[in-house]
Amino acid sequence: MQGDSATARRVVVEIYVLRAVADGRLAYRRLTGALGRAEDPDSAARRLAGVGETVPLVHSTSWRCAADGGVVLTYAVAPDPEPARPATPLGPSAQVARGERADRPAPDAVGPDQVAAHAARHLAFLAEHDDVARAALTGDPLLAEAVARHAPGMAGRL
């Protein structure tokens, strides 16, 4: 990071570890941690998720400014390497986070379900348009099916 410490922003890496649950929906575990001083964000996501090189899909899905002025980089990791750990089921109707005005796109608040749903839509888009991501997801057919249930989209494509 360039600049002096007075202008540097804190960077948090946020990971949504995804898996399919018995009823066919997605569930997620949310993990967060600081970006290491000499660490790139992809490596931080793998470290924080505890996956090393063993999980097929690690993908950056979004970023946002935190309330404290820091930056949050969000990643989806799939499939969940620890499926026995508690996870939050994601409903198909999670609201899209958006600002109140067209010239102020940042919402006042963003909840974990909204971020997880955005990540799911992002992965659904990749599953349709990216051979590498599609191959990673189809290694777990239940997960691929659960992701596909989310309307594919990315920022600007809803």
C-alpha positions in Angstrom: 0.0 0.0 0.0 1.4 3.4 -0.9 1.0 6.6 1.1 1.7 7.4 4.7 0.0 5.8 7.6 -2.3 8.9 8.1 -3.9 8.1 4.7 -3.8 4.3 4.7 -7.1 2.5 5.2 -7.5 -0.7 7.2 -8.4 -3.6 4.9 -10.6 -6.4 6.1 -11.0 -9.6 4.2 -14.5 -11.1 4.6 -15.2 -14.6 3.4 -18.6 -16.3 2.8 -17.9 -20.1 2.9 -20.8 -21.7 1.0 -22.4 -25.1 1.0 -25.7 -26.8 0.0 -27.9 -27.9 2.9 -30.4 -30.8 3.0 -33.3 -28.7 1.7 -31.3 -27.7 -1.4 -30.7 -24.1 -0.2 -27.3 -22.5 0.2 -25.9 -21.9 3.7 -22.9 -19.8 4.6 -20.3 -19.2 7.3 -19.0 -15.7 7.5 -15.4 -15.2 8.4 -13.4 -12.0 8.7 -9.8 -11.0 9.3 -7.2 -8.5 8.6 -5.1 -8.4 5.4 -1.5 -9.2 6.4 1.1 -6.5 5.7 2.8 -8.5 2.9 -0.2 -10.6 1.9 -2.3 -10.4 -1.2 -6.1 -10.5 -0.7 -6.6 -13.9 -2.4 -4.0 -15.5 -0.1 -5.7 -13.9 2.9 -9.0 -15.3 1.9 -7.6 -18.8 1.6 -5.7 -18.4 5.0 -8.8 -17.1 6.8 -11.0 -19.8 5.3 -8.4 -22.4 6.3 -8.4 -23.9 2.8 -4.9 -23.6 1.4 -5.0 -24.9 -2.1 -7.6 -27.6 -1.3 -10.9 -25.8 -2.2 -11.8 -25.5 -5.8 -13.3 -22.0 -5.8 -12.1 -18.9 -4.1 -13.5 -15.8 -5.8 -13.7 -12.1 -5.0 -17.3 -11.0 -5.2 -17.4 -7.4 -4.0 -15.9 -4.6 -1.9 -17.4 -1.8 0.2 -16.3 0.9 2.6 -16.8 0.0 6.3 -18.4 2.4 8.8 -14.9 3.1 10.2 -13.6 4.2 6.8 -11.8 0.9 6.2 -12.3 -1.3 3.1 -14.0 -4.7 3.2 -13.0 -7.1 0.4 -15.5 -10.0 0.1 -14.8 -13.5 -1.2 -16.9 -16.6 -1.8 -15.2 -19.9 -1.0 -16.9 -23.1 -2.1 -17.5 -25.8 -1.2 -17.3 -25.4 2.6 -14.3 -27.5 3.8 -15.9 -27.9 7.2 -19.6 -28.8 6.5 -20.2 -29.9 10.1 -19.7 -26.4 11.4 -22.9 -24.3 12.0 -24.0 -22.2 9.0 -26.7 -19.7 8.2 -29.2 -20.8 5.6 -29.7 -18.3 2.8 -33.2 -17.7 1.6 -33.8 -16.9 -2.1 -35.5 -13.6 -1.3 -32.5 -11.8 0.3 -32.9 -8.1 -0.6 -30.4 -6.4 -2.9 -28.4 -3.8 -1.0 -28.7 -0.4 -2.6 -28.7 3.3 -1.8 -31.7 5.5 -1.6 -30.6 7.7 -4.5 -29.2 7.0 -7.9 -26.3 9.3 -7.3 -25.5 7.7 -3.9 -25.3 4.0 -4.6 -23.9 2.9 -1.2 -26.6 1.7 1.1 -26.8 3.0 4.7 -26.3 -0.6 6.0 -25.5 -4.0 4.4 -26.4 -7.2 6.2 -24.6 -10.6 6.0 -27.6 -12.2 4.1 -27.4 -9.4 1.5 -23.7 -9.9 1.0 -24.1 -13.7 0.9 -26.9 -13.4 -1.7 -24.8 -11.1 -3.8 -22.0 -13.6 -3.7 -24.4 -16.4 -4.7 -25.7 -14.3 -7.7 -22.1 -13.6 -8.7 -21.3 -17.3 -8.6 -24.4 -18.2 -10.5 -23.3 -15.7 -13.2 -19.8 -17.3 -13.3 -21.3 -20.8 -13.5 -23.0 -19.7 -16.7 -20.1 -17.8 -18.3 -16.8 -19.0 -16.9 -15.5 -22.5 -17.6 -13.1 -22.6 -14.7 -15.7 -21.5 -12.1 -18.3 -23.9 -13.7 -15.9 -26.8 -13.4 -15.2 -25.9 -9.7 -18.9 -25.8 -8.8 -19.9 -28.9 -10.7 -17.5 -30.9 -8.5 -20.2 -30.6 -5.9 -23.5 -31.1 -7.8 -25.7 -30.2 -4.8 -23.8 -26.9 -4.4 -24.0 -26.2 -8.1 -27.7 -26.7 -8.0 -28.1 -24.5 -4.9 -26.1 -21.7 -6.5 -28.1 -22.0 -9.8 -31.3 -21.2 -7.8 -30.0 -17.6 -7.4 -30.7 -15.2 -10.2 -27.3 -14.8 -11.9 -25.9 -11.3 -11.6 -23.1 -9.1 -10.6 -22.8 -5.5 -9.7 -24.8 -3.6 -12.3 -26.6 -6.7 -13.6 -29.7 -7.4 -11.6 
